Amino acid sequence: MNSAGKRMAVLSDGKIKQVYGLPKFTDEQRNTYFALNPSEKQEVAKLRSLRIKSLFILQLGYFKANKMFFVFEFAEGHLTTCSIYIFAGLGKNTQYGIF
């Protein structure tokens, strides 16, 4: 390791993003990771707001894929491809956004 205040670079910025960033799913992967089994559906049904339900499903799907949790920051009206997929699965229209 270098002198104080400097860190040894083990991974490049691109590799760090690849390992620790949000995964980019194909349609087939979305169908796999965001599909809910009966017990997961029961847990989602207990949640009150659409926002919390969608964030729960996003975290669950990303965890199934990467075994990691992520912090989501949605700007007003901004929806990711995965969240649009999730809202469709919940029977909600995403035309106007919810965040």
C-alpha positions as CSV (number, residue, x, y, z in Angstrom):
1,M,0.0,0.0,0.0
2,N,1.2,3.5,-0.7
3,S,1.7,6.3,1.8
4,A,-1.0,7.5,4.2
5,G,-4.2,8.8,2.5
6,K,-3.7,6.7,-0.7
7,R,-5.3,3.4,-1.4
8,M,-4.1,0.6,-3.5
9,A,-6.3,0.1,-6.6
10,V,-7.2,-3.5,-7.0
11,L,-10.2,-3.1,-9.3
12,S,-10.7,-0.6,-12.1
13,D,-13.7,1.8,-11.9
14,G,-15.4,-0.2,-14.6
15,K,-14.9,-3.5,-12.8
16,I,-16.2,-1.9,-9.5
17,K,-19.3,-0.8,-11.3
18,Q,-19.7,-4.2,-12.9
19,V,-19.5,-6.0,-9.5
20,Y,-21.3,-3.5,-7.2
21,G,-23.5,-1.6,-9.6
22,L,-27.1,-2.3,-10.5
23,P,-27.3,-5.2,-12.8
24,K,-28.7,-4.7,-16.3
25,F,-31.2,-7.5,-17.1
26,T,-32.4,-9.0,-20.3
27,D,-36.2,-9.6,-20.7
28,E,-35.6,-13.2,-19.8
29,Q,-33.7,-12.3,-16.6
30,R,-36.4,-9.8,-15.6
31,N,-39.0,-12.6,-15.9
32,T,-36.8,-14.8,-13.7
33,Y,-35.6,-12.5,-11.0
34,F,-38.8,-10.4,-10.6
35,A,-41.3,-13.3,-10.7
36,L,-42.9,-13.8,-7.3
37,N,-43.6,-17.1,-5.7
38,P,-46.8,-17.5,-3.6
39,S,-45.1,-16.6,-0.3
40,E,-43.5,-13.5,-1.8
41,K,-46.8,-12.4,-3.2
42,Q,-48.3,-12.7,0.3
43,E,-45.6,-10.5,1.7
44,V,-46.2,-7.9,-1.1
45,A,-49.9,-7.9,-0.4
46,K,-49.2,-6.9,3.2
47,L,-47.5,-3.7,2.1
48,R,-49.6,-0.6,1.9
49,S,-48.3,1.7,-0.8
50,L,-47.4,1.0,-4.4
51,R,-44.1,2.7,-3.9
52,I,-43.1,0.4,-1.1
53,K,-44.4,-2.7,-3.0
54,S,-42.4,-1.8,-6.0
55,L,-39.2,-1.0,-4.0
56,F,-39.6,-4.3,-2.1
57,I,-39.9,-6.2,-5.4
58,L,-36.9,-4.4,-6.9
59,Q,-34.8,-5.2,-3.8
60,L,-35.9,-8.8,-3.9
61,G,-35.2,-9.2,-7.6
62,Y,-31.8,-7.6,-7.4
63,F,-31.0,-9.7,-4.3
64,K,-32.0,-12.9,-6.1
65,A,-29.6,-11.9,-8.9
66,N,-26.6,-10.5,-7.0
67,K,-27.1,-11.4,-3.3
68,M,-26.7,-7.7,-2.6
69,F,-29.0,-4.8,-1.6
70,F,-29.0,-1.4,-3.3
71,V,-30.0,2.1,-2.5
72,F,-32.5,3.5,-5.0
73,E,-33.0,7.2,-5.7
74,F,-35.8,7.9,-8.1
75,A,-36.3,11.4,-9.5
76,E,-39.8,12.6,-10.0
77,G,-41.3,10.8,-13.0
78,H,-38.2,8.7,-13.6
79,L,-38.8,5.0,-13.9
80,T,-36.3,2.3,-14.6
81,T,-37.0,-0.5,-17.1
82,C,-37.3,-3.0,-14.2
83,S,-39.7,-0.8,-12.2
84,I,-41.9,-0.4,-15.3
85,Y,-41.9,-4.2,-15.6
86,I,-42.8,-4.5,-11.9
87,F,-45.7,-2.0,-12.1
88,A,-47.1,-3.9,-15.1
89,G,-47.0,-7.1,-12.9
90,L,-48.8,-5.2,-10.2
91,G,-51.4,-4.1,-12.7
92,K,-50.5,-0.4,-12.5
93,N,-50.2,2.1,-15.3
94,T,-46.8,3.8,-15.4
95,Q,-47.7,6.4,-17.9
96,Y,-47.5,9.2,-15.3
97,G,-45.1,7.7,-12.8
98,I,-45.5,7.4,-9.1
99,F,-42.2,8.7,-7.7
